[in-house]
């Protein structure tokens, strides 16, 4: 998606340790007009799938997933990273490791929001090593639902996550795939993708 690539080049900041900071438009301050264009792109990429639910993970994926939910006309569920007093009943759980935050979290989804009839599109902001995605996939599998596809805003193509998820046979679409980036020069190279 050229619009997203241009925005990463213009407003993203490459930091040491393979980190691309996009908090000015993606995951702290949110450009909802950009999110709408991203949601339309996800809708076109997964048009042949009969999706009835979107699943994401707290918290950076929620904004993108919510706008996508409007575009698809389906509810959005997000996996919580901590249990609060207002979550009750049975839950699906998975342990996920965050590349950015360098920590492991037990994520939870209430069983009343995900079940065997659900055909799920998983959406997230970043794909690095694929740990969060594997956790969400395991939750959908545990629910008896079906992962119809996975939509990612930015994939770090030089890390193993995308290859791992694709090798598992999932329909994965990333709107921007970074093949290389350099903190010293702020240069970002994107993978050429078919529209």
N, CA, C and O atoms as a DFTB+ gen file, in Angstrom:
780 C
 N C O
     1  1       0.851      -1.177       0.000
     2  2       0.000       0.000       0.000
     3  2       0.894       1.236       0.000
     4  3       1.498       1.579       1.016
     5  1       0.967       1.883      -1.125
     6  2       1.888       3.015      -1.300
     7  2       1.638       4.139      -0.296
     8  3       2.582       4.759       0.194
     9  1       0.365       4.401       0.011
    10  2       0.026       5.471       0.956
    11  2       0.675       5.232       2.315
    12  3       1.218       6.161       2.914
    13  1       0.624       4.001       2.801
    14  2       1.238       3.666       4.088
    15  2       2.759       3.726       3.994
    16  3       3.412       4.236       4.904
    17  1       3.331       3.213       2.908
    18  2       4.789       3.282       2.738
    19  2       5.280       4.731       2.746
    20  3       6.282       5.055       3.384
    21  1       4.562       5.594       2.032
    22  2       4.946       7.013       2.001
    23  2       4.869       7.635       3.382
    24  3       5.714       8.451       3.750
    25  1       3.856       7.249       4.148
    26  2       3.708       7.803       5.497
    27  2       4.824       7.327       6.417
    28  3       5.312       8.086       7.254
    29  1       5.222       6.078       6.262
    30  2       6.337       5.559       7.070
    31  2       7.610       6.321       6.732
    32  3       8.362       6.707       7.627
    33  1       7.856       6.542       5.441
    34  2       9.049       7.299       5.030
    35  2       9.020       8.724       5.553
    36  3      10.045       9.254       5.985
    37  1       7.853       9.343       5.515
    38  2       7.721      10.755       5.899
    39  2       7.765      10.949       7.416
    40  3       8.476      11.823       7.913
    41  1       7.004      10.131       8.150
    42  2       6.812      10.386       9.582
    43  2       7.373       9.307      10.502
    44  3       7.406       9.497      11.718
    45  1       7.812       8.181       9.949
    46  2       8.379       7.127      10.784
    47  2       9.804       7.463      11.183
    48  3      10.498       8.206      10.489
    49  1      10.228       6.914      12.296
    50  2      11.597       7.088      12.793
    51  2      12.186       5.705      13.014
    52  3      11.627       4.889      13.747
    53  1      13.328       5.448      12.367
    54  2      14.007       4.166      12.526
    55  2      14.950       4.284      13.720
    56  3      15.765       5.204      13.799
    57  1      14.821       3.334      14.646
    58  2      15.658       3.336      15.845
    59  2      16.519       2.076      15.862
    60  3      16.208       1.084      15.203
    61  1      17.592       2.135      16.618
    62  2      18.460       0.963      16.776
    63  2      17.649      -0.205      17.322
    64  3      16.667      -0.011      18.038
    65  1      18.064      -1.404      16.981
    66  2      17.389      -2.604      17.469
    67  2      16.216      -3.019      16.601
    68  3      15.314      -3.712      17.071
    69  1      16.217      -2.601      15.326
    70  2      15.157      -2.968      14.382
    71  2      13.774      -2.479      14.802
    72  3      12.778      -3.189      14.661
    73  1      13.735      -1.260      15.319
    74  2      12.482      -0.646      15.740
    75  2      12.137       0.482      14.778
    76  3      12.972       1.336      14.478
    77  1      10.892       0.474      14.294
    78  2      10.388       1.587      13.497
    79  2       9.281       2.246      14.311
    80  3       8.266       1.630      14.639
    81  1       9.509       3.511      14.624
    82  2       8.579       4.256      15.471
    83  2       7.579       4.984      14.580
    84  3       7.954       5.848      13.787
    85  1       6.308       4.628      14.716
    86  2       5.245       5.224      13.903
    87  2       4.132       5.757      14.812
    88  3       2.953       5.732      14.459
    89  1       4.534       6.232      15.978
    90  2       3.541       6.653      16.959
    91  2       2.837       7.956      16.594
    92  3       1.832       8.299      17.216
    93  1       3.335       8.684      15.609
    94  2       2.679       9.937      15.232
    95  2       1.443       9.721      14.373
    96  3       0.653      10.644      14.176
    97  1       1.268       8.487      13.851
    98  2       0.098       8.237      13.006
    99  2      -0.535       6.865      13.161
   100  3      -1.653       6.656      12.692
   101  1       0.151       5.917      13.809
   102  2      -0.369       4.552      13.827
   103  2      -0.713       4.028      15.208
   104  3      -1.807       3.499      15.408
   105  1       0.197       4.162      16.170
   106  2      -0.052       3.454      17.413
   107  2       0.125       4.279      18.694
   108  3       0.387       3.719      19.759
   109  1      -0.014       5.574      18.596
   110  2      -0.165       6.430      19.778
   111  2      -1.147       7.524      19.391
   112  3      -2.254       7.593      19.926
   113  1      -0.741       8.374      18.464
   114  2      -1.692       9.254      17.786
   115  2      -2.135       8.504      16.531
   116  3      -1.308       7.971      15.791
   117  1      -3.446       8.469      16.298
   118  2      -3.968       7.657      15.204
   119  2      -4.556       8.533      14.106
   120  3      -5.389       9.402      14.363
   121  1      -4.110       8.291      12.885
   122  2      -4.648       8.968      11.713
   123  2      -5.806       8.119      11.193
   124  3      -5.592       7.178      10.429
   125  1      -7.026       8.448      11.602
   126  2      -8.168       7.592      11.277
   127  2      -8.510       7.629       9.787
   128  3      -9.104       6.682       9.271
   129  1      -8.151       8.687       9.099
   130  2      -8.357       8.696       7.642
   131  2      -7.440       7.667       6.980
   132  3      -7.855       6.973       6.052
   133  1      -6.208       7.567       7.448
   134  2      -5.300       6.526       6.966
   135  2      -5.848       5.151       7.325
   136  3      -5.807       4.228       6.510
   137  1      -6.364       5.014       8.552
   138  2      -6.944       3.737       8.986
   139  2      -8.093       3.323       8.073
   140  3      -8.248       2.141       7.763
   141  1      -8.902       4.295       7.640
   142  2     -10.010       3.985       6.750
   143  2      -9.500       3.453       5.412
   144  3     -10.059       2.503       4.864
   145  1      -8.440       4.064       4.888
   146  2      -7.858       3.570       3.631
   147  2      -7.270       2.174       3.827
   148  3      -7.370       1.327       2.939
   149  1      -6.661       1.936       4.982
   150  2      -6.126       0.610       5.289
   151  2      -7.260      -0.413       5.386
   152  3      -7.135      -1.532       4.888
   153  1      -8.363      -0.025       6.026
   154  2      -9.506      -0.923       6.172
   155  2     -10.082      -1.283       4.802
   156  3     -10.450      -2.434       4.564
   157  1     -10.159      -0.313       3.915
   158  2     -10.650      -0.586       2.554
   159  2      -9.717      -1.566       1.835
   160  3     -10.173      -2.441       1.100
   161  1      -8.421      -1.410       2.053
   162  2      -7.453      -2.323       1.437
   163  2      -7.613      -3.742       1.989
   164  3      -7.588      -4.715       1.235
   165  1      -7.779      -3.853       3.322
   166  2      -8.016      -5.172       3.917
   167  2      -9.303      -5.784       3.359
   168  3      -9.349      -6.979       3.066
   169  1     -10.338      -4.969       3.214
   170  2     -11.619      -5.465       2.684
   171  2     -11.421      -6.020       1.274
   172  3     -11.974      -7.067       0.936
   173  1     -10.639      -5.326       0.454
   174  2     -10.423      -5.824      -0.914
   175  2      -9.573      -7.095      -0.916
   176  3      -9.812      -7.992      -1.725
   177  1      -8.597      -7.183      -0.033
   178  2      -7.716      -8.350       0.002
   179  2      -8.410      -9.608       0.540
   180  3      -8.026     -10.728       0.201
   181  1      -9.427      -9.414       1.376
   182  2     -10.119     -10.558       1.976
   183  2     -11.582     -10.624       1.538
   184  3     -12.419     -11.199       2.234
   185  1     -11.884     -10.030       0.377
   186  2     -13.271      -9.967      -0.111
   187  2     -13.877     -11.349      -0.345
   188  3     -15.088     -11.523      -0.206
   189  1     -13.052     -12.328      -0.696
   190  2     -13.578     -13.658      -1.001
   191  2     -13.821     -14.502       0.256
   192  3     -14.348     -15.611       0.173
   193  1     -13.438     -13.977       1.402
   194  2     -13.621     -14.717       2.655
   195  2     -14.917     -14.266       3.324
   196  3     -15.277     -13.090       3.280
   197  1     -15.594     -15.200       3.929
   198  2     -16.867     -14.911       4.599
   199  2     -16.594     -14.585       6.071
   200  3     -16.899     -15.385       6.956
   201  1     -16.025     -13.421       6.322
   202  2     -15.589     -13.032       7.666
   203  2     -16.776     -12.506       8.465
   204  3     -17.547     -11.680       7.978
   205  1     -16.915     -12.998       9.708
   206  2     -17.978     -12.478      10.562
   207  2     -17.461     -11.919      11.887
   208  3     -18.248     -11.512      12.741
   209  1     -16.127     -11.899      12.058
   210  2     -15.555     -11.324      13.274
   211  2     -14.108     -10.941      13.019
   212  3     -13.395     -11.602      12.263
   213  1     -13.690      -9.863      13.662
   214  2     -12.287      -9.435      13.615
   215  2     -11.719      -9.576      15.015
   216  3     -12.362      -9.216      16.001
   217  1     -10.496     -10.108      15.089
   218  2      -9.790     -10.278      16.360
   219  2      -8.466      -9.540      16.289
   220  3      -7.748      -9.624      15.293
   221  1      -8.147      -8.813      17.358
   222  2      -6.857      -8.140      17.466
   223  2      -6.362      -8.294      18.896
   224  3      -6.959      -9.009      19.701
   225  1      -5.269      -7.617      19.198
   226  2      -4.682      -7.708      20.529
   227  2      -4.487      -6.298      21.080
   228  3      -4.188      -5.363      20.337
   229  1      -4.656      -6.166      22.356
   230  2      -4.513      -4.890      23.045
   231  2      -3.068      -4.406      22.951
   232  3      -2.184      -5.246      23.121
   233  1      -2.750      -3.187      22.709
   234  2      -3.695      -2.128      22.466
   235  2      -3.520      -1.495      21.075
   236  3      -4.453      -0.887      20.552
   237  1      -2.342      -1.635      20.486
   238  2      -2.070      -0.903      19.242
   239  2      -2.898      -1.362      18.060
   240  3      -3.105      -0.583      17.130
   241  1      -3.372      -2.579      18.058
   242  2      -4.169      -3.057      16.940
   243  2      -5.623      -2.625      16.982
   244  3      -6.329      -2.740      15.980
   245  1      -6.086      -2.127      18.127
   246  2      -7.512      -1.865      18.313
   247  2      -8.035      -0.802      17.343
   248  3      -9.096      -0.991      16.748
   249  1      -7.326       0.294      17.174
   250  2      -7.793       1.368      16.296
   251  2      -7.984       0.897      14.861
   252  3      -9.022       1.145      14.248
   253  1      -6.977       0.220      14.336
   254  2      -7.043      -0.288      12.960
   255  2      -8.171      -1.310      12.836
   256  3      -8.949      -1.272      11.883
   257  1      -8.255      -2.219      13.802
   258  2      -9.281      -3.261      13.762
   259  2     -10.684      -2.665      13.849
   260  3     -11.598      -3.148      13.181
   261  1     -10.870      -1.622      14.661
   262  2     -12.182      -1.009      14.811
   263  2     -12.662      -0.401      13.496
   264  3     -13.821      -0.574      13.122
   265  1     -11.781       0.307      12.795
   266  2     -12.157       0.890      11.506
   267  2     -12.406      -0.221      10.486
   268  3     -13.318      -0.120       9.666
   269  1     -11.599      -1.274      10.537
   270  2     -11.830      -2.420       9.651
   271  2     -13.170      -3.079       9.961
   272  3     -13.865      -3.529       9.051
   273  1     -13.533      -3.136      11.228
   274  2     -14.820      -3.700      11.610
   275  2     -15.976      -2.943      10.976
   276  3     -16.961      -3.545      10.548
   277  1     -15.855      -1.620      10.918
   278  2     -16.866      -0.811      10.231
   279  2     -16.930      -1.159       8.753
   280  3     -18.013      -1.308       8.188
   281  1     -15.766      -1.288       8.132
   282  2     -15.701      -1.583       6.701
   283  2     -16.285      -2.960       6.387
   284  3     -16.984      -3.125       5.387
   285  1     -16.002      -3.942       7.235
   286  2     -16.513      -5.301       7.032
   287  2     -17.945      -5.466       7.561
   288  3     -18.654      -6.393       7.169
   289  1     -18.360      -4.558       8.453
   290  2     -19.683      -4.676       9.061
   291  2     -19.782      -5.811      10.056
   292  3     -20.812      -6.478      10.152
   293  1     -18.690      -6.030      10.808
   294  2     -18.655      -7.137      11.773
   295  2     -18.125      -6.639      13.117
   296  3     -17.466      -5.601      13.182
   297  1     -18.416      -7.388      14.200
   298  2     -17.874      -7.007      15.509
   299  2     -16.359      -7.215      15.587
   300  3     -15.785      -8.029      14.864
   301  1     -15.737      -6.460      16.478
   302  2     -14.297      -6.563      16.726
   303  2     -14.093      -6.994      18.173
   304  3     -14.669      -6.414      19.093
   305  1     -13.271      -8.014      18.359
   306  2     -12.908      -8.507      19.682
   307  2     -11.418      -8.274      19.856
   308  3     -10.642      -8.493      18.927
   309  1     -11.009      -7.828      21.051
   310  2      -9.569      -7.734      21.278
   311  2      -9.155      -8.553      22.484
   312  3      -9.828      -8.580      23.514
   313  1      -8.021      -9.219      22.317
   314  2      -7.437      -9.990      23.407
   315  2      -6.841      -9.024      24.415
   316  3      -6.062      -8.137      24.066
   317  1      -7.221      -9.214      25.669
   318  2      -6.721      -8.347      26.740
   319  2      -5.423      -8.926      27.309
   320  3      -5.232     -10.140      27.369
   321  1      -4.545      -8.019      27.721
   322  2      -3.260      -8.449      28.267
   323  2      -3.298      -8.622      29.780
   324  3      -2.312      -9.052      30.378
   325  1      -4.406      -8.297      30.394
   326  2      -4.529      -8.535      31.830
   327  2      -5.995      -8.720      32.177
   328  3      -6.874      -8.152      31.530
   329  1      -6.247      -9.506      33.188
   330  2      -7.616      -9.752      33.620
   331  2      -8.035      -8.641      34.567
   332  3      -7.301      -8.287      35.490
   333  1      -9.224      -8.095      34.331
   334  2      -9.750      -7.065      35.221
   335  2     -10.985      -7.625      35.931
   336  3     -11.460      -8.712      35.603
   337  1     -11.492      -6.882      36.892
   338  2     -12.607      -7.385      37.700
   339  2     -13.905      -7.497      36.899
   340  3     -14.830      -8.193      37.317
   341  1     -13.980      -6.815      35.748
   342  2     -15.217      -6.882      34.972
   343  2     -15.201      -8.000      33.923
   344  3     -16.143      -8.116      33.139
   345  1     -14.161      -8.811      33.898
   346  2     -14.131      -9.984      33.022
   347  2     -14.458     -11.199      33.869
   348  3     -13.753     -11.532      34.822
   349  1     -15.553     -11.855      33.491
   350  2     -15.927     -13.041      34.241
   351  2     -16.255     -14.174      33.283
   352  3     -16.351     -13.976      32.072
   353  1     -16.421     -15.348      33.840
   354  2     -16.742     -16.515      33.024
   355  2     -15.505     -17.157      32.447
   356  3     -14.374     -16.834      32.810
   357  1     -15.761     -18.088      31.526
   358  2     -14.669     -18.843      30.923
   359  2     -13.929     -18.001      29.886
   360  3     -14.513     -17.159      29.205
   361  1     -12.635     -18.255      29.792
   362  2     -11.802     -17.490      28.873
   363  2     -10.852     -18.398      28.120
   364  3     -10.449     -19.455      28.606
   365  1     -10.502     -17.959      26.916
   366  2      -9.394     -18.554      26.177
   367  2      -8.151     -17.772      26.565
   368  3      -8.212     -16.556      26.747
   369  1      -7.021     -18.464      26.692
   370  2      -5.779     -17.782      27.048
   371  2      -4.645     -18.256      26.155
   372  3      -4.653     -19.375      25.643
   373  1      -3.677     -17.378      25.985
   374  2      -2.453     -17.726      25.268
   375  2      -1.340     -16.832      25.783
   376  3      -1.570     -15.681      26.154
   377  1      -0.140     -17.372      25.801
   378  2       1.011     -16.568      26.188
   379  2       1.648     -15.996      24.929
   380  3       1.920     -16.727      23.977
   381  1       1.883     -14.695      24.927
   382  2       2.512     -14.047      23.778
   383  2       3.687     -13.199      24.253
   384  3       3.681     -12.629      25.344
   385  1       4.688     -13.144      23.389
   386  2       5.866     -12.331      23.687
   387  2       5.875     -11.136      22.754
   388  3       5.695     -11.281      21.545
   389  1       6.085      -9.951      23.318
   390  2       6.116      -8.720      22.535
   391  2       7.543      -8.396      22.129
   392  3       8.430      -8.292      22.976
   393  1       7.767      -8.235      20.800
   394  2       9.084      -7.835      20.314
   395  2       9.429      -6.444      20.813
   396  3      10.550      -6.204      21.261
   397  1       8.470      -5.520      20.740
   398  2       8.712      -4.122      21.104
   399  2       8.919      -3.946      22.598
   400  3       9.830      -3.237      23.027
   401  1       8.070      -4.593      23.392
   402  2       8.117      -4.385      24.843
   403  2       9.025      -5.370      25.571
   404  3       9.265      -5.229      26.770
   405  1       9.534      -6.377      24.840
   406  2      10.466      -7.356      25.425
   407  2       9.899      -8.008      26.684
   408  3      10.589      -8.140      27.695
   409  1       8.622      -8.417      26.606
   410  2       8.020      -9.087      27.748
   411  2       6.986     -10.092      27.251
   412  3       6.543     -10.046      26.103
   413  1       6.614     -11.004      28.156
   414  2       5.578     -11.989      27.845
   415  2       4.312     -11.590      28.586
   416  3       4.352     -11.123      29.724
   417  1       3.184     -11.788      27.905
   418  2       1.884     -11.507      28.494
   419  2       0.970     -12.700      28.293
   420  3       1.034     -13.387      27.273
   421  1       0.129     -12.932      29.269
   422  2      -0.946     -13.900      29.132
   423  2      -2.126     -13.113      28.577
   424  3      -2.655     -12.244      29.270
   425  1      -2.553     -13.389      27.350
   426  2      -3.680     -12.667      26.782
   427  2      -4.940     -13.507      26.900
   428  3      -4.897     -14.736      26.864
   429  1      -6.072     -12.807      27.044
   430  2      -7.328     -13.506      27.296
   431  2      -8.443     -12.954      26.407
   432  3      -8.490     -11.767      26.084
   433  1      -9.335     -13.868      26.027
   434  2     -10.553     -13.511      25.304
   435  2     -11.688     -14.279      25.966
   436  3     -11.585     -15.487      26.176
   437  1     -12.757     -13.588      26.291
   438  2     -13.918     -14.237      26.885
   439  2     -14.542     -15.211      25.886
   440  3     -14.689     -14.896      24.705
   441  1     -14.901     -16.379      26.369
   442  2     -15.492     -17.392      25.498
   443  2     -16.838     -16.958      24.933
   444  3     -17.293     -17.509      23.931
   445  1     -17.479     -15.978      25.561
   446  2     -18.781     -15.546      25.038
   447  2     -18.641     -14.707      23.770
   448  3     -19.639     -14.447      23.097
   449  1     -17.412     -14.272      23.427
   450  2     -17.224     -13.431      22.249
   451  2     -16.556     -14.131      21.068
   452  3     -16.350     -13.517      20.021
   453  1     -16.219     -15.403      21.229
   454  2     -15.544     -16.132      20.161
   455  2     -15.957     -17.595      20.239
   456  3     -15.847     -18.224      21.291
   457  1     -16.435     -18.135      19.112
   458  2     -16.914     -19.512      19.142
   459  2     -16.746     -20.225      17.818
   460  3     -16.132     -19.714      16.882
   461  1     -17.307     -21.418      17.766
   462  2     -17.119     -22.319      16.634
   463  2     -17.707     -21.779      15.333
   464  3     -17.264     -22.178      14.256
   465  1     -18.685     -20.892      15.402
   466  2     -19.302     -20.340      14.199
   467  2     -18.536     -19.150      13.628
   468  3     -18.897     -18.628      12.573
   469  1     -17.495     -18.724      14.310
   470  2     -16.793     -17.508      13.888
   471  2     -15.744     -17.792      12.823
   472  3     -14.940     -18.718      12.937
   473  1     -15.781     -16.965      11.787
   474  2     -14.801     -16.956      10.703
   475  2     -14.035     -15.656      10.849
   476  3     -14.537     -14.583      10.514
   477  1     -12.831     -15.761      11.347
   478  2     -12.114     -14.635      11.933
   479  2     -11.034     -14.073      11.011
   480  3     -10.263     -14.806      10.391
   481  1     -11.013     -12.746      10.948
   482  2      -9.885     -12.029      10.363
   483  2      -9.101     -11.443      11.526
   484  3      -9.627     -10.644      12.300
   485  1      -7.836     -11.845      11.646
   486  2      -6.966     -11.291      12.678
   487  2      -6.281     -10.058      12.085
   488  3      -5.749     -10.105      10.976
   489  1      -6.302      -8.961      12.835
   490  2      -5.653      -7.722      12.387
   491  2      -4.721      -7.232      13.480
   492  3      -5.060      -7.257      14.663
   493  1      -3.526      -6.780      13.063
   494  2      -2.595      -6.173      14.024
   495  2      -1.780      -5.104      13.320
   496  3      -1.742      -5.032      12.091
   497  1      -1.129      -4.274      14.129
   498  2      -0.360      -3.162      13.556
   499  2       0.999      -3.614      13.036
   500  3       1.438      -3.150      11.983
   501  1       1.677      -4.515      13.758
   502  2       3.028      -4.942      13.383
   503  2       3.142      -6.452      13.366
   504  3       2.451      -7.154      14.104
   505  1       4.026      -6.936      12.511
   506  2       4.435      -8.339      12.512
   507  2       5.953      -8.362      12.482
   508  3       6.574      -7.915      11.518
   509  1       6.546      -8.891      13.556
   510  2       8.003      -9.036      13.629
   511  2       8.333     -10.528      13.675
   512  3       8.629     -11.137      12.647
   513  1       8.281     -11.104      14.860
   514  2       8.594     -12.528      15.014
   515  2       7.360     -13.425      14.970
   516  3       7.488     -14.646      14.883
   517  1       6.177     -12.836      15.029
   518  2       4.947     -13.611      14.887
   519  2       4.400     -14.204      16.167
   520  3       3.448     -14.983      16.118
   521  1       4.967     -13.864      17.306
   522  2       4.518     -14.461      18.574
   523  2       3.080     -14.069      18.913
   524  3       2.285     -14.921      19.310
   525  1       2.743     -12.795      18.763
   526  2       1.374     -12.354      19.066
   527  2       0.382     -13.047      18.141
   528  3      -0.672     -13.502      18.585
   529  1       0.715     -13.128      16.858
   530  2      -0.181     -13.794      15.910
   531  2      -0.383     -15.257      16.262
   532  3      -1.504     -15.762      16.205
   533  1       0.685     -15.933      16.623
   534  2       0.558     -17.350      16.972
   535  2      -0.336     -17.525      18.193
   536  3      -1.095     -18.491      18.278
   537  1      -0.248     -16.593      19.138
   538  2      -1.136     -16.628      20.300
   539  2      -2.592     -16.434      19.911
   540  3      -3.468     -17.144      20.406
   541  1      -2.859     -15.467      19.020
   542  2      -4.232     -15.217      18.574
   543  2      -4.768     -16.391      17.757
   544  3      -5.934     -16.763      17.884
   545  1      -3.916     -16.967      16.925
   546  2      -4.318     -18.151      16.145
   547  2      -4.699     -19.288      17.092
   548  3      -5.696     -19.974      16.868
   549  1      -3.917     -19.490      18.141
   550  2      -4.214     -20.582      19.080
   551  2      -5.539     -20.333      19.803
   552  3      -6.266     -21.280      20.104
   553  1      -5.857     -19.069      20.084
   554  2      -7.136     -18.744      20.727
   555  2      -8.293     -19.061      19.782
   556  3      -9.289     -19.653      20.200
   557  1      -8.171     -18.674      18.518
   558  2      -9.232     -18.983      17.543
   559  2      -9.375     -20.498      17.407
   560  3     -10.494     -21.011      17.383
   561  1      -8.265     -21.215      17.320
   562  2      -8.321     -22.679      17.217
   563  2      -9.000     -23.296      18.431
   564  3      -9.815     -24.209      18.299
   565  1      -8.658     -22.791      19.618
   566  2      -9.262     -23.305      20.848
   567  2     -10.773     -23.064      20.859
   568  3     -11.528     -23.869      21.404
   569  1     -11.210     -21.955      20.256
   570  2     -12.641     -21.624      20.234
   571  2     -13.417     -22.508      19.258
   572  3     -14.645     -22.574      19.317
   573  1     -12.702     -23.185      18.365
   574  2     -13.354     -23.954      17.319
   575  2     -13.654     -23.129      16.082
   576  3     -14.169     -23.652      15.094
   577  1     -13.333     -21.832      16.128
   578  2     -13.529     -20.951      14.985
   579  2     -12.472     -21.185      13.916
   580  3     -11.603     -22.045      14.059
   581  1     -12.559     -20.408      12.845
   582  2     -11.645     -20.550      11.718
   583  2     -10.932     -19.237      11.462
   584  3     -11.569     -18.187      11.381
   585  1      -9.615     -19.290      11.335
   586  2      -8.854     -18.108      10.920
   587  2      -8.970     -18.019       9.402
   588  3      -8.369     -18.811       8.676
   589  1      -9.748     -17.049       8.932
   590  2      -9.946     -16.857       7.495
   591  2      -8.797     -16.079       6.861
   592  3      -8.513     -16.229       5.673
   593  1      -8.143     -15.250       7.662
   594  2      -7.045     -14.459       7.140
   595  2      -6.407     -13.633       8.236
   596  3      -6.921     -13.529       9.350
   597  1      -5.266     -13.046       7.886
   598  2      -4.514     -12.202       8.819
   599  2      -4.099     -10.946       8.068
   600  3      -3.449     -11.020       7.025
   601  1      -4.479      -9.791       8.606
   602  2      -4.117      -8.513       8.009
   603  2      -3.183      -7.741       8.926
   604  3      -3.485      -7.524      10.100
   605  1      -2.058      -7.332       8.387
   606  2      -1.039      -6.623       9.150
   607  2      -0.781      -5.269       8.497
   608  3      -0.706      -5.173       7.272
   609  1      -0.646      -4.233       9.303
   610  2      -0.298      -2.924       8.746
   611  2       1.151      -2.937       8.257
   612  3       1.407      -2.706       7.076
   613  1       2.103      -3.207       9.164
   614  2       3.530      -3.153       8.821
   615  2       4.196      -4.467       9.226
   616  3       4.167      -4.865      10.391
   617  1       4.790      -5.120       8.250
   618  2       5.544      -6.352       8.500
   619  2       7.026      -6.052       8.354
   620  3       7.447      -5.399       7.399
   621  1       7.809      -6.530       9.302
   622  2       9.267      -6.468       9.181
   623  2       9.692      -7.735       8.448
   624  3       9.882      -8.789       9.056
   625  1       9.838      -7.611       7.139
   626  2      10.099      -8.755       6.283
   627  2      11.433      -9.420       6.527
   628  3      11.639     -10.561       6.113
   629  1      12.342      -8.732       7.188
   630  2      13.660      -9.289       7.487
   631  2      13.646     -10.110       8.772
   632  3      14.664     -10.702       9.128
   633  1      12.525     -10.158       9.469
   634  2      12.382     -11.009      10.639
   635  2      11.522     -12.220      10.257
   636  3      10.918     -12.242       9.184
   637  1      11.470     -13.199      11.115
   638  2      10.933     -14.510      10.738
   639  2       9.423     -14.645      10.780
   640  3       8.891     -15.617      10.244
   641  1       8.709     -13.711      11.393
   642  2       7.279     -13.878      11.636
   643  2       6.442     -14.134      10.399
   644  3       5.647     -15.073      10.373
   645  1       6.610     -13.309       9.367
   646  2       5.809     -13.455       8.152
   647  2       6.024     -14.799       7.484
   648  3       5.071     -15.458       7.069
   649  1       7.273     -15.197       7.383
   650  2       7.606     -16.485       6.762
   651  2       6.993     -17.632       7.570
   652  3       6.437     -18.571       7.000
   653  1       7.098     -17.552       8.888
   654  2       6.548     -18.602       9.755
   655  2       5.040     -18.738       9.575
   656  3       4.528     -19.844       9.408
   657  1       4.335     -17.618       9.610
   658  2       2.874     -17.645       9.503
   659  2       2.438     -18.126       8.117
   660  3       1.502     -18.918       8.002
   661  1       3.110     -17.654       7.071
   662  2       2.768     -18.110       5.710
   663  2       3.050     -19.603       5.554
   664  3       2.278     -20.313       4.908
   665  1       4.147     -20.084       6.138
   666  2       4.488     -21.511       6.052
   667  2       3.469     -22.393       6.777
   668  3       3.343     -23.581       6.480
   669  1       2.744     -21.804       7.728
   670  2       1.682     -22.538       8.419
   671  2       0.418     -22.624       7.569
   672  3      -0.544     -23.294       7.943
   673  1       0.425     -21.940       6.420
   674  2      -0.685     -22.035       5.478
   675  2      -1.739     -20.952       5.602
   676  3      -2.799     -21.064       4.987
   677  1      -1.485     -19.916       6.370
   678  2      -2.470     -18.858       6.552
   679  2      -2.390     -17.818       5.440
   680  3      -1.312     -17.527       4.922
   681  1      -3.545     -17.265       5.084
   682  2      -3.623     -16.161       4.125
   683  2      -3.245     -14.880       4.874
   684  3      -4.069     -14.293       5.575
   685  1      -1.999     -14.462       4.715
   686  2      -1.458     -13.289       5.394
   687  2      -1.242     -12.183       4.380
   688  3      -0.584     -12.379       3.359
   689  1      -1.802     -11.018       4.671
   690  2      -1.620      -9.835       3.832
   691  2      -1.076      -8.704       4.691
   692  3      -1.696      -8.307       5.677
   693  1       0.081      -8.189       4.311
   694  2       0.670      -7.047       4.994
   695  2       0.628      -5.852       4.050
   696  3       0.988      -5.970       2.878
   697  1       0.190      -4.706       4.555
   698  2       0.035      -3.532       3.705
   699  2       1.370      -2.897       3.347
   700  3       1.509      -2.308       2.275
   701  1       2.348      -3.012       4.228
   702  2       3.714      -2.540       3.950
   703  2       4.677      -3.564       4.531
   704  3       4.584      -3.918       5.706
   705  1       5.598      -4.037       3.708
   706  2       6.614      -4.982       4.184
   707  2       7.975      -4.305       4.075
   708  3       8.432      -3.966       2.983
   709  1       8.609      -4.115       5.219
   710  2       9.942      -3.500       5.260
   711  2      10.970      -4.610       5.083
   712  3      11.041      -5.538       5.889
   713  1      11.775      -4.504       4.009
   714  2      12.845      -5.481       3.786
   715  2      14.126      -5.095       4.502
   716  3      14.894      -5.963       4.916
   717  1      14.361      -3.796       4.650
   718  2      15.538      -3.343       5.400
   719  2      15.298      -1.917       5.865
   720  3      14.525      -1.163       5.274
   721  1      15.988      -1.574       6.947
   722  2      15.924      -0.211       7.470
   723  2      17.206       0.077       8.213
   724  3      17.836      -0.816       8.780
   725  1      17.582       1.355       8.199
   726  2      18.860       1.755       8.770
   727  2      18.651       2.961       9.678
   728  3      18.222       4.023       9.226
   729  1      18.958       2.790      10.957
   730  2      18.768       3.870      11.928
   731  2      19.690       5.050      11.654
   732  3      19.305       6.198      11.880
   733  1      20.900       4.788      11.172
   734  2      21.868       5.869      10.942
   735  2      21.433       6.773       9.792
   736  3      21.549       7.995       9.884
   737  1      20.936       6.181       8.717
   738  2      20.561       6.968       7.537
   739  2      19.064       7.248       7.458
   740  3      18.629       8.070       6.652
   741  1      18.265       6.565       8.297
   742  2      16.800       6.641       8.263
   743  2      16.236       6.113       6.939
   744  3      15.116       6.450       6.555
   745  1      17.020       5.285       6.248
   746  2      16.580       4.699       4.987
   747  2      15.716       3.459       5.253
   748  3      16.043       2.623       6.094
   749  1      14.605       3.367       4.512
   750  2      13.702       2.220       4.605
   751  2      13.490       1.674       3.203
   752  3      13.166       2.421       2.280
   753  1      13.673       0.366       3.046
   754  2      13.413      -0.291       1.765
   755  2      12.202      -1.196       1.921
   756  3      12.143      -2.019       2.835
   757  1      11.236      -1.038       1.022
   758  2      10.018      -1.826       1.064
   759  2      10.030      -2.916       0.004
   760  3      10.584      -2.728      -1.079
   761  1       9.425      -4.046       0.310
   762  2       9.269      -5.131      -0.637
   763  2       8.221      -4.725      -1.686
   764  3       7.183      -4.154      -1.354
   765  1       8.510      -5.026      -2.927
   766  2       7.536      -4.789      -3.983
   767  2       6.425      -5.830      -3.857
   768  3       6.692      -7.028      -3.758
   769  1       5.181      -5.363      -3.861
   770  2       4.039      -6.245      -3.752
   771  2       3.061      -5.955      -4.897
   772  3       2.981      -4.837      -5.405
   773  1       2.336      -6.980      -5.275
   774  2       1.285      -6.780      -6.272
   775  2       0.097      -6.113      -5.625
   776  3      -0.247      -6.411      -4.481
   777  1      -0.532      -5.211      -6.354
   778  2      -1.735      -4.555      -5.816
   779  2      -2.952      -5.423      -5.983
   780  3      -4.050      -5.029      -5.587
